[in-house]
Amino acid sequence: MELDGSKVIAIGERDGIQGPAIAECAESAGADVVLLVTQCFV
Amino acid sequence: MDLGTQQHVLDTVQRHGAENIIVLLGAPDPAGAEMFALTLTEGDPTYAGPLAGVSLGLRVYHILESEVRQLVDPAVYADQVGIMALALDSDAIIAMMQHMRDGQA
């Protein structure tokens, strides 16, 4: 699995790791975040 | 996965191609991770949303998995994920993700 140069969909969850946090991580690895969401099931 | 997100995922995959996309999850428990992974690979198991019957076959990982963590800037990972990695049952989530991928192999 390689993130550098990949397109990433970041699906976070409010009670877990949220979308923006996942996106920050992915971008630091060279990925292009093409969709970012944070789910909330409350 | 809520219905709006399913539509956003479908639109994004149609725009960029499933083979070019990696999904990173942040679900807080193994059951949630399983539902997301199922929906993103085989289709919506509840048959309620736009991904019902749509097998996208996406590559799906959880942000807590070592395959992901080793690729991320360590300072960014510690800042963005570190505390939650300690709070959540990481081992169980990781085991579920690996089980899901093995099941598709």
Backbone of each chain as nested JSON, in Angstrom:
{
  "chains": [
    {"id": "A", "residues": [
      {"number": 1, "name": "MET", "atoms": {"N": [0.848, -1.19, 0.0], "CA": [0.0, 0.0, 0.0], "C": [0.886, 1.244, 0.0]}},
      {"number": 2, "name": "GLU", "atoms": {"N": [0.573, 2.168, -0.887], "CA": [1.36, 3.39, -1.017], "C": [0.419, 4.591, -1.019]}},
      {"number": 3, "name": "LEU", "atoms": {"N": [0.687, 5.546, -0.14], "CA": [-0.162, 6.735, -0.096], "C": [0.385, 7.862, -0.972]}},
      {"number": 4, "name": "ASP", "atoms": {"N": [1.686, 7.898, -1.139], "CA": [2.296, 8.985, -1.904], "C": [1.774, 8.968, -3.347]}},
      {"number": 5, "name": "GLY", "atoms": {"N": [1.087, 10.038, -3.734], "CA": [0.54, 10.128, -5.078], "C": [-0.832, 9.499, -5.235]}},
      {"number": 6, "name": "SER", "atoms": {"N": [-1.334, 8.859, -4.173], "CA": [-2.654, 8.223, -4.244], "C": [-3.759, 9.226, -3.94]}},
      {"number": 7, "name": "LYS", "atoms": {"N": [-4.944, 8.881, -4.413], "CA": [-6.125, 9.66, -4.069], "C": [-6.801, 8.978, -2.882]}},
      {"number": 8, "name": "VAL", "atoms": {"N": [-7.116, 9.769, -1.878], "CA": [-7.619, 9.207, -0.618], "C": [-9.012, 9.758, -0.306]}},
      {"number": 9, "name": "ILE", "atoms": {"N": [-9.874, 8.829, 0.105], "CA": [-11.152, 9.196, 0.707], "C": [-10.992, 9.018, 2.213]}},
      {"number": 10, "name": "ALA", "atoms": {"N": [-11.162, 10.094, 2.965], "CA": [-11.024, 10.054, 4.422], "C": [-12.413, 10.053, 5.041]}},
      {"number": 11, "name": "ILE", "atoms": {"N": [-12.761, 8.936, 5.685], "CA": [-14.074, 8.823, 6.334], "C": [-13.859, 8.686, 7.831]}},
      {"number": 12, "name": "GLY", "atoms": {"N": [-13.932, 9.807, 8.51], "CA": [-13.752, 9.812, 9.946], "C": [-15.07, 9.644, 10.664]}},
      {"number": 13, "name": "GLU", "atoms": {"N": [-14.969, 9.571, 11.974], "CA": [-16.178, 9.448, 12.782], "C": [-16.019, 10.305, 14.024]}},
      {"number": 14, "name": "ARG", "atoms": {"N": [-17.085, 10.947, 14.417], "CA": [-16.999, 11.916, 15.502], "C": [-16.452, 11.294, 16.779]}},
      {"number": 15, "name": "ASP", "atoms": {"N": [-16.853, 10.047, 17.068], "CA": [-16.42, 9.404, 18.302], "C": [-15.118, 8.625, 18.148]}},
      {"number": 16, "name": "GLY", "atoms": {"N": [-14.555, 8.654, 16.945], "CA": [-13.282, 7.988, 16.716], "C": [-12.242, 9.005, 16.276]}},
      {"number": 17, "name": "ILE", "atoms": {"N": [-11.645, 8.763, 15.11], "CA": [-10.73, 9.746, 14.531], "C": [-11.504, 10.502, 13.464]}},
      {"number": 18, "name": "GLN", "atoms": {"N": [-11.505, 11.817, 13.549], "CA": [-12.339, 12.624, 12.666], "C": [-11.686, 12.838, 11.304]}},
      {"number": 19, "name": "GLY", "atoms": {"N": [-12.523, 13.147, 10.323], "CA": [-12.059, 13.27, 8.942], "C": [-10.867, 14.191, 8.757]}},
      {"number": 20, "name": "PRO", "atoms": {"N": [-10.899, 15.414, 9.301], "CA": [-9.754, 16.316, 9.096], "C": [-8.44, 15.756, 9.638]}},
      {"number": 21, "name": "ALA", "atoms": {"N": [-8.485, 15.012, 10.732], "CA": [-7.267, 14.417, 11.289], "C": [-6.707, 13.363, 10.333]}},
      {"number": 22, "name": "ILE", "atoms": {"N": [-7.611, 12.552, 9.756], "CA": [-7.182, 11.545, 8.778], "C": [-6.581, 12.23, 7.552]}},
      {"number": 23, "name": "ALA", "atoms": {"N": [-7.227, 13.305, 7.118], "CA": [-6.744, 14.021, 5.93], "C": [-5.352, 14.611, 6.163]}},
      {"number": 24, "name": "GLU", "atoms": {"N": [-5.127, 15.165, 7.345], "CA": [-3.796, 15.712, 7.669], "C": [-2.739, 14.624, 7.566]}},
      {"number": 25, "name": "CYS", "atoms": {"N": [-3.063, 13.449, 8.096], "CA": [-2.119, 12.331, 8.047], "C": [-1.858, 11.917, 6.603]}},
      {"number": 26, "name": "ALA", "atoms": {"N": [-2.922, 11.781, 5.827], "CA": [-2.779, 11.337, 4.441], "C": [-1.95, 12.33, 3.631]}},
      {"number": 27, "name": "GLU", "atoms": {"N": [-2.209, 13.601, 3.843], "CA": [-1.463, 14.621, 3.091], "C": [-0.001, 14.64, 3.49]}},
      {"number": 28, "name": "SER", "atoms": {"N": [0.284, 14.354, 4.738], "CA": [1.693, 14.315, 5.171], "C": [2.434, 13.161, 4.508]}},
      {"number": 29, "name": "ALA", "atoms": {"N": [1.678, 12.165, 4.05], "CA": [2.283, 11.019, 3.36], "C": [2.295, 11.218, 1.851]}},
      {"number": 30, "name": "GLY", "atoms": {"N": [1.856, 12.38, 1.394], "CA": [1.906, 12.685, -0.038], "C": [0.648, 12.352, -0.799]}},
      {"number": 31, "name": "ALA", "atoms": {"N": [-0.44, 12.036, -0.091], "CA": [-1.697, 11.682, -0.766], "C": [-2.497, 12.932, -1.125]}},
      {"number": 32, "name": "ASP", "atoms": {"N": [-3.373, 12.743, -2.082], "CA": [-4.306, 13.786, -2.509], "C": [-5.683, 13.41, -1.962]}},
      {"number": 33, "name": "VAL", "atoms": {"N": [-6.167, 14.155, -0.987], "CA": [-7.457, 13.833, -0.366], "C": [-8.583, 14.365, -1.257]}},
      {"number": 34, "name": "VAL", "atoms": {"N": [-9.356, 13.459, -1.828], "CA": [-10.394, 13.847, -2.781], "C": [-11.794, 13.875, -2.152]}},
      {"number": 35, "name": "LEU", "atoms": {"N": [-11.929, 13.318, -0.962], "CA": [-13.211, 13.385, -0.239], "C": [-12.921, 13.259, 1.25]}},
      {"number": 36, "name": "LEU", "atoms": {"N": [-13.519, 14.145, 2.011], "CA": [-13.287, 14.173, 3.46], "C": [-14.642, 14.296, 4.143]}},
      {"number": 37, "name": "VAL", "atoms": {"N": [-14.976, 13.325, 4.983], "CA": [-16.23, 13.398, 5.732], "C": [-15.995, 12.931, 7.163]}},
      {"number": 38, "name": "THR", "atoms": {"N": [-16.834, 13.415, 8.049], "CA": [-16.856, 12.915, 9.422], "C": [-18.281, 12.487, 9.72]}},
      {"number": 39, "name": "GLN", "atoms": {"N": [-18.448, 11.194, 9.983], "CA": [-19.764, 10.659, 10.276], "C": [-20.116, 10.905, 11.737]}},
      {"number": 40, "name": "CYS", "atoms": {"N": [-21.406, 11.092, 11.985], "CA": [-21.894, 11.26, 13.353], "C": [-23.182, 10.455, 13.477]}},
      {"number": 41, "name": "PHE", "atoms": {"N": [-23.197, 9.491, 14.38], "CA": [-24.36, 8.61, 14.475], "C": [-25.203, 8.894, 15.706]}},
      {"number": 42, "name": "VAL", "atoms": {"N": [-24.97, 10.042, 16.354], "CA": [-25.765, 10.377, 17.54], "C": [-27.082, 10.985, 17.113]}}
    ]},
    {"id": "B", "residues": [
      {"number": 1, "name": "MET", "atoms": {"N": [-23.034, 3.619, 7.117], "CA": [-22.633, 4.859, 6.463], "C": [-23.881, 5.603, 6.003]}},
      {"number": 2, "name": "ASP", "atoms": {"N": [-23.95, 6.909, 6.313], "CA": [-25.182, 7.602, 5.974], "C": [-25.334, 7.733, 4.453]}},
      {"number": 3, "name": "LEU", "atoms": {"N": [-26.561, 7.976, 4.039], "CA": [-26.882, 7.889, 2.618], "C": [-26.185, 8.984, 1.811]}},
      {"number": 4, "name": "GLY", "atoms": {"N": [-26.062, 10.169, 2.408], "CA": [-25.381, 11.256, 1.716], "C": [-23.921, 10.937, 1.454]}},
      {"number": 5, "name": "THR", "atoms": {"N": [-23.271, 10.348, 2.442], "CA": [-21.859, 9.974, 2.271], "C": [-21.713, 8.895, 1.207]}},
      {"number": 6, "name": "GLN", "atoms": {"N": [-22.65, 7.947, 1.182], "CA": [-22.596, 6.919, 0.135], "C": [-22.631, 7.563, -1.252]}},
      {"number": 7, "name": "GLN", "atoms": {"N": [-23.465, 8.561, -1.425], "CA": [-23.551, 9.225, -2.722], "C": [-22.258, 9.972, -3.034]}},
      {"number": 8, "name": "HIS", "atoms": {"N": [-21.692, 10.628, -2.028], "CA": [-20.423, 11.345, -2.237], "C": [-19.318, 10.364, -2.641]}},
      {"number": 9, "name": "VAL", "atoms": {"N": [-19.288, 9.211, -1.981], "CA": [-18.273, 8.209, -2.314], "C": [-18.468, 7.732, -3.748]}},
      {"number": 10, "name": "LEU", "atoms": {"N": [-19.714, 7.432, -4.096], "CA": [-20.002, 6.947, -5.45], "C": [-19.569, 7.987, -6.495]}},
      {"number": 11, "name": "ASP", "atoms": {"N": [-19.905, 9.236, -6.262], "CA": [-19.523, 10.301, -7.192], "C": [-17.999, 10.405, -7.315]}},
      {"number": 12, "name": "THR", "atoms": {"N": [-17.315, 10.307, -6.169], "CA": [-15.855, 10.431, -6.162], "C": [-15.201, 9.273, -6.914]}},
      {"number": 13, "name": "VAL", "atoms": {"N": [-15.725, 8.078, -6.717], "CA": [-15.177, 6.911, -7.411], "C": [-15.413, 7.02, -8.919]}},
      {"number": 14, "name": "GLN", "atoms": {"N": [-16.571, 7.494, -9.295], "CA": [-16.859, 7.645, -10.729], "C": [-15.944, 8.703, -11.351]}},
      {"number": 15, "name": "ARG", "atoms": {"N": [-15.553, 9.691, -10.563], "CA": [-14.698, 10.77, -11.062], "C": [-13.239, 10.321, -11.181]}},
      {"number": 16, "name": "HIS", "atoms": {"N": [-12.76, 9.542, -10.217], "CA": [-11.325, 9.243, -10.162], "C": [-10.983, 7.794, -10.479]}},
      {"number": 17, "name": "GLY", "atoms": {"N": [-11.945, 6.891, -10.413], "CA": [-11.675, 5.481, -10.67], "C": [-11.334, 4.737, -9.391]}},
      {"number": 18, "name": "ALA", "atoms": {"N": [-12.004, 3.62, -9.166], "CA": [-11.814, 2.855, -7.924], "C": [-10.376, 2.405, -7.754]}},
      {"number": 19, "name": "GLU", "atoms": {"N": [-9.703, 2.083, -8.865], "CA": [-8.341, 1.551, -8.776], "C": [-7.345, 2.6, -8.289]}},
      {"number": 20, "name": "ASN", "atoms": {"N": [-7.724, 3.872, -8.35], "CA": [-6.805, 4.942, -7.957], "C": [-7.042, 5.444, -6.534]}},
      {"number": 21, "name": "ILE", "atoms": {"N": [-8.01, 4.845, -5.845], "CA": [-8.453, 5.398, -4.558], "C": [-8.139, 4.442, -3.409]}},
      {"number": 22, "name": "ILE", "atoms": {"N": [-7.683, 5.033, -2.317], "CA": [-7.534, 4.319, -1.049], "C": [-8.434, 5.016, -0.028]}},
      {"number": 23, "name": "VAL", "atoms": {"N": [-9.194, 4.224, 0.726], "CA": [-10.057, 4.784, 1.756], "C": [-9.391, 4.602, 3.118]}},
      {"number": 24, "name": "LEU", "atoms": {"N": [-9.383, 5.67, 3.893], "CA": [-8.88, 5.605, 5.267], "C": [-10.035, 5.887, 6.221]}},
      {"number": 25, "name": "LEU", "atoms": {"N": [-10.247, 4.964, 7.161], "CA": [-11.351, 5.063, 8.107], "C": [-10.877, 5.555, 9.469]}},
      {"number": 26, "name": "GLY", "atoms": {"N": [-11.826, 6.119, 10.218], "CA": [-11.542, 6.531, 11.589], "C": [-12.572, 6.0, 12.559]}},
      {"number": 27, "name": "ALA", "atoms": {"N": [-13.222, 4.904, 12.206], "CA": [-14.291, 4.334, 13.043], "C": [-13.749, 3.993, 14.442]}},
      {"number": 28, "name": "PRO", "atoms": {"N": [-14.578, 4.171, 15.488], "CA": [-14.095, 3.988, 16.853], "C": [-14.145, 2.56, 17.383]}},
      {"number": 29, "name": "ASP", "atoms": {"N": [-14.706, 1.633, 16.601], "CA": [-14.828, 0.262, 17.099], "C": [-14.821, -0.725, 15.926]}},
      {"number": 30, "name": "PRO", "atoms": {"N": [-14.578, -2.002, 16.208], "CA": [-14.484, -2.997, 15.125], "C": [-15.782, -3.145, 14.333]}},
      {"number": 31, "name": "ALA", "atoms": {"N": [-16.928, -3.081, 14.995], "CA": [-18.202, -3.261, 14.283], "C": [-18.423, -2.13, 13.282]}},
      {"number": 32, "name": "GLY", "atoms": {"N": [-18.116, -0.916, 13.695], "CA": [-18.258, 0.206, 12.787], "C": [-17.304, 0.098, 11.612]}},
      {"number": 33, "name": "ALA", "atoms": {"N": [-16.07, -0.285, 11.899], "CA": [-15.079, -0.448, 10.83], "C": [-15.535, -1.509, 9.841]}},
      {"number": 34, "name": "GLU", "atoms": {"N": [-16.131, -2.586, 10.352], "CA": [-16.609, -3.665, 9.492], "C": [-17.719, -3.174, 8.555]}},
      {"number": 35, "name": "MET", "atoms": {"N": [-18.656, -2.408, 9.122], "CA": [-19.761, -1.913, 8.291], "C": [-19.265, -0.984, 7.185]}},
      {"number": 36, "name": "PHE", "atoms": {"N": [-18.326, -0.097, 7.538], "CA": [-17.765, 0.789, 6.521], "C": [-17.049, -0.025, 5.448]}},
      {"number": 37, "name": "ALA", "atoms": {"N": [-16.22, -0.965, 5.883], "CA": [-15.437, -1.745, 4.919], "C": [-16.345, -2.55, 3.996]}},
      {"number": 38, "name": "LEU", "atoms": {"N": [-17.395, -3.139, 4.566], "CA": [-18.35, -3.9, 3.745], "C": [-19.014, -2.999, 2.699]}},
      {"number": 39, "name": "THR", "atoms": {"N": [-19.454, -1.842, 3.151], "CA": [-20.159, -0.924, 2.25], "C": [-19.25, -0.468, 1.112]}},
      {"number": 40, "name": "LEU", "atoms": {"N": [-17.976, -0.272, 1.411], "CA": [-17.041, 0.276, 0.421], "C": [-16.449, -0.784, -0.493]}},
      {"number": 41, "name": "THR", "atoms": {"N": [-16.666, -2.051, -0.159], "CA": [-16.141, -3.114, -1.009], "C": [-17.261, -3.873, -1.725]}},
      {"number": 42, "name": "GLU", "atoms": {"N": [-18.237, -4.339, -0.933], "CA": [-19.28, -5.19, -1.499], "C": [-20.596, -4.463, -1.757]}},
      {"number": 43, "name": "GLY", "atoms": {"N": [-20.769, -3.298, -1.13], "CA": [-22.01, -2.561, -1.257], "C": [-22.703, -2.407, 0.087]}},
      {"number": 44, "name": "ASP", "atoms": {"N": [-23.713, -1.561, 0.122], "CA": [-24.432, -1.261, 1.358], "C": [-25.172, -2.497, 1.861]}},
      {"number": 45, "name": "PRO", "atoms": {"N": [-24.746, -3.065, 3.003], "CA": [-25.395, -4.29, 3.498], "C": [-26.827, -4.066, 3.964]}},
      {"number": 46, "name": "THR", "atoms": {"N": [-27.211, -2.82, 4.175], "CA": [-28.595, -2.547, 4.586], "C": [-29.507, -2.335, 3.373]}},
      {"number": 47, "name": "TYR", "atoms": {"N": [-28.931, -2.271, 2.214], "CA": [-29.691, -2.051, 0.965], "C": [-30.558, -0.79, 1.017]}},
      {"number": 48, "name": "ALA", "atoms": {"N": [-30.082, 0.208, 1.762], "CA": [-30.86, 1.436, 1.915], "C": [-30.303, 2.594, 1.101]}},
      {"number": 49, "name": "GLY", "atoms": {"N": [-29.025, 2.541, 0.759], "CA": [-28.396, 3.71, 0.158], "C": [-27.964, 3.513, -1.276]}},
      {"number": 50, "name": "PRO", "atoms": {"N": [-27.342, 4.544, -1.824], "CA": [-26.898, 4.502, -3.225], "C": [-25.879, 3.398, -3.522]}},
      {"number": 51, "name": "LEU", "atoms": {"N": [-25.221, 2.867, -2.502], "CA": [-24.238, 1.804, -2.737], "C": [-24.848, 0.4, -2.585]}},
      {"number": 52, "name": "ALA", "atoms": {"N": [-26.144, 0.308, -2.408], "CA": [-26.802, -1.004, -2.37], "C": [-26.567, -1.727, -3.694]}},
      {"number": 53, "name": "GLY", "atoms": {"N": [-25.995, -2.918, -3.602], "CA": [-25.739, -3.701, -4.794], "C": [-24.59, -3.2, -5.648]}},
      {"number": 54, "name": "VAL", "atoms": {"N": [-23.841, -2.227, -5.143], "CA": [-22.71, -1.662, -5.893], "C": [-21.412, -2.125, -5.242]}},
      {"number": 55, "name": "SER", "atoms": {"N": [-20.683, -3.007, -5.902], "CA": [-19.427, -3.525, -5.35], "C": [-18.271, -2.671, -5.856]}},
      {"number": 56, "name": "LEU", "atoms": {"N": [-17.902, -1.691, -5.064], "CA": [-16.839, -0.782, -5.496], "C": [-15.461, -1.44, -5.41]}},
      {"number": 57, "name": "GLY", "atoms": {"N": [-15.298, -2.389, -4.491], "CA": [-14.014, -3.074, -4.367], "C": [-12.862, -2.162, -3.982]}},
      {"number": 58, "name": "LEU", "atoms": {"N": [-13.161, -1.144, -3.215], "CA": [-12.118, -0.182, -2.84], "C": [-11.124, -0.807, -1.855]}},
      {"number": 59, "name": "ARG", "atoms": {"N": [-9.908, -0.28, -1.882], "CA": [-8.918, -0.661, -0.877], "C": [-9.196, 0.163, 0.377]}},
      {"number": 60, "name": "VAL", "atoms": {"N": [-9.472, -0.518, 1.491], "CA": [-9.911, 0.163, 2.706], "C": [-8.973, -0.177, 3.867]}},
      {"number": 61, "name": "TYR", "atoms": {"N": [-8.471, 0.863, 4.499], "CA": [-7.613, 0.709, 5.677], "C": [-8.143, 1.6, 6.787]}},
      {"number": 62, "name": "HIS", "atoms": {"N": [-7.745, 1.279, 8.012], "CA": [-8.046, 2.15, 9.151], "C": [-6.792, 2.952, 9.468]}},
      {"number": 63, "name": "ILE", "atoms": {"N": [-7.003, 4.177, 9.883], "CA": [-5.866, 5.064, 10.171], "C": [-4.986, 4.492, 11.284]}},
      {"number": 64, "name": "LEU", "atoms": {"N": [-5.516, 3.587, 12.107], "CA": [-4.73, 3.009, 13.2], "C": [-3.806, 1.887, 12.741]}},
      {"number": 65, "name": "GLU", "atoms": {"N": [-3.961, 1.392, 11.536], "CA": [-3.162, 0.252, 11.078], "C": [-1.713, 0.668, 10.809]}},
      {"number": 66, "name": "SER", "atoms": {"N": [-0.807, -0.239, 11.104], "CA": [0.618, 0.064, 10.949], "C": [0.971, 0.345, 9.487]}},
      {"number": 67, "name": "GLU", "atoms": {"N": [0.252, -0.306, 8.544], "CA": [0.511, -0.053, 7.119], "C": [0.327, 1.42, 6.773]}},
      {"number": 68, "name": "VAL", "atoms": {"N": [-0.607, 2.055, 7.471], "CA": [-0.863, 3.479, 7.253], "C": [0.088, 4.322, 8.099]}},
      {"number": 69, "name": "ARG", "atoms": {"N": [0.179, 3.977, 9.36], "CA": [0.956, 4.795, 10.3], "C": [2.398, 4.979, 9.83]}},
      {"number": 70, "name": "GLN", "atoms": {"N": [2.999, 3.914, 9.277], "CA": [4.407, 3.993, 8.889], "C": [4.637, 4.934, 7.705]}},
      {"number": 71, "name": "LEU", "atoms": {"N": [3.558, 5.301, 7.004], "CA": [3.691, 6.191, 5.848], "C": [3.467, 7.654, 6.214]}},
      {"number": 72, "name": "VAL", "atoms": {"N": [2.94, 7.885, 7.416], "CA": [2.554, 9.238, 7.826], "C": [3.691, 9.893, 8.604]}},
      {"number": 73, "name": "ASP", "atoms": {"N": [3.836, 11.202, 8.426], "CA": [4.815, 11.962, 9.203], "C": [4.562, 11.703, 10.693]}},
      {"number": 74, "name": "PRO", "atoms": {"N": [5.554, 11.218, 11.424], "CA": [5.335, 10.821, 12.825], "C": [4.803, 11.953, 13.7]}},
      {"number": 75, "name": "ALA", "atoms": {"N": [5.248, 13.168, 13.456], "CA": [4.783, 14.296, 14.271], "C": [3.309, 14.58, 13.985]}},
      {"number": 76, "name": "VAL", "atoms": {"N": [2.931, 14.508, 12.732], "CA": [1.532, 14.729, 12.354], "C": [0.663, 13.62, 12.949]}},
      {"number": 77, "name": "TYR", "atoms": {"N": [1.131, 12.383, 12.849], "CA": [0.353, 11.253, 13.373], "C": [0.145, 11.402, 14.88]}},
      {"number": 78, "name": "ALA", "atoms": {"N": [1.205, 11.738, 15.578], "CA": [1.104, 11.894, 17.035], "C": [0.134, 13.006, 17.394]}},
      {"number": 79, "name": "ASP", "atoms": {"N": [0.168, 14.079, 16.621], "CA": [-0.682, 15.227, 16.904], "C": [-2.148, 14.939, 16.592]}},
      {"number": 80, "name": "GLN", "atoms": {"N": [-2.399, 14.279, 15.477], "CA": [-3.765, 14.093, 14.98], "C": [-4.443, 12.82, 15.487]}},
      {"number": 81, "name": "VAL", "atoms": {"N": [-3.657, 11.785, 15.746], "CA": [-4.241, 10.468, 16.049], "C": [-3.795, 9.928, 17.412]}},
      {"number": 82, "name": "GLY", "atoms": {"N": [-2.654, 10.394, 17.891], "CA": [-1.999, 9.781, 19.039], "C": [-2.889, 9.465, 20.217]}},
      {"number": 83, "name": "ILE", "atoms": {"N": [-3.628, 10.441, 20.71], "CA": [-4.436, 10.219, 21.917], "C": [-5.558, 9.224, 21.651]}},
      {"number": 84, "name": "MET", "atoms": {"N": [-6.204, 9.356, 20.483], "CA": [-7.298, 8.435, 20.176], "C": [-6.8, 7.008, 19.985]}},
      {"number": 85, "name": "ALA", "atoms": {"N": [-5.584, 6.868, 19.487], "CA": [-5.02, 5.525, 19.323], "C": [-4.901, 4.832, 20.678]}},
      {"number": 86, "name": "LEU", "atoms": {"N": [-4.663, 5.603, 21.704], "CA": [-4.57, 5.033, 23.047], "C": [-5.951, 4.767, 23.632]}},
      {"number": 87, "name": "ALA", "atoms": {"N": [-6.922, 5.62, 23.289], "CA": [-8.253, 5.519, 23.881], "C": [-9.082, 4.394, 23.264]}},
      {"number": 88, "name": "LEU", "atoms": {"N": [-8.868, 4.12, 21.977], "CA": [-9.679, 3.115, 21.275], "C": [-9.048, 1.734, 21.404]}},
      {"number": 89, "name": "ASP", "atoms": {"N": [-9.839, 0.705, 21.116], "CA": [-9.332, -0.674, 21.128], "C": [-8.654, -0.945, 19.782]}},
      {"number": 90, "name": "SER", "atoms": {"N": [-7.435, -0.427, 19.656], "CA": [-6.736, -0.478, 18.374], "C": [-6.535, -1.909, 17.882]}},
      {"number": 91, "name": "ASP", "atoms": {"N": [-6.157, -2.804, 18.785], "CA": [-5.871, -4.187, 18.371], "C": [-7.1, -4.837, 17.747]}},
      {"number": 92, "name": "ALA", "atoms": {"N": [-8.265, -4.608, 18.345], "CA": [-9.487, -5.221, 17.823], "C": [-9.878, -4.61, 16.476]}},
      {"number": 93, "name": "ILE", "atoms": {"N": [-9.707, -3.312, 16.35], "CA": [-10.028, -2.644, 15.075], "C": [-9.106, -3.142, 13.979]}},
      {"number": 94, "name": "ILE", "atoms": {"N": [-7.813, -3.221, 14.292], "CA": [-6.833, -3.669, 13.293], "C": [-7.116, -5.119, 12.888]}},
      {"number": 95, "name": "ALA", "atoms": {"N": [-7.44, -5.951, 13.866], "CA": [-7.735, -7.353, 13.557], "C": [-8.944, -7.462, 12.639]}},
      {"number": 96, "name": "MET", "atoms": {"N": [-9.954, -6.642, 12.875], "CA": [-11.145, -6.665, 12.018], "C": [-10.796, -6.243, 10.594]}},
      {"number": 97, "name": "MET", "atoms": {"N": [-10.005, -5.197, 10.448], "CA": [-9.651, -4.728, 9.106], "C": [-8.871, -5.796, 8.35]}},
      {"number": 98, "name": "GLN", "atoms": {"N": [-7.943, -6.433, 9.034], "CA": [-7.157, -7.48, 8.37], "C": [-8.04, -8.663, 8.002]}},
      {"number": 99, "name": "HIS", "atoms": {"N": [-8.973, -8.982, 8.888], "CA": [-9.93, -10.064, 8.61], "C": [-10.769, -9.733, 7.373]}},
      {"number": 100, "name": "MET", "atoms": {"N": [-11.214, -8.492, 7.282], "CA": [-12.033, -8.08, 6.138], "C": [-11.238, -8.201, 4.836]}},
      {"number": 101, "name": "ARG", "atoms": {"N": [-10.011, -7.746, 4.849], "CA": [-9.202, -7.815, 3.615], "C": [-8.856, -9.25, 3.261]}},
      {"number": 102, "name": "ASP", "atoms": {"N": [-8.541, -10.07, 4.267], "CA": [-8.225, -11.471, 4.001], "C": [-9.427, -12.184, 3.405]}},
      {"number": 103, "name": "GLY", "atoms": {"N": [-10.624, -11.799, 3.876], "CA": [-11.837, -12.441, 3.39], "C": [-12.126, -12.149, 1.94]}},
      {"number": 104, "name": "GLN", "atoms": {"N": [-11.557, -11.044, 1.459], "CA": [-11.785, -10.672, 0.067], "C": [-10.717, -11.216, -0.855]}},
      {"number": 105, "name": "ALA", "atoms": {"N": [-9.635, -11.744, -0.255], "CA": [-8.507, -12.195, -1.081], "C": [-8.879, -13.436, -1.864]}}
    ]}
  ]
}
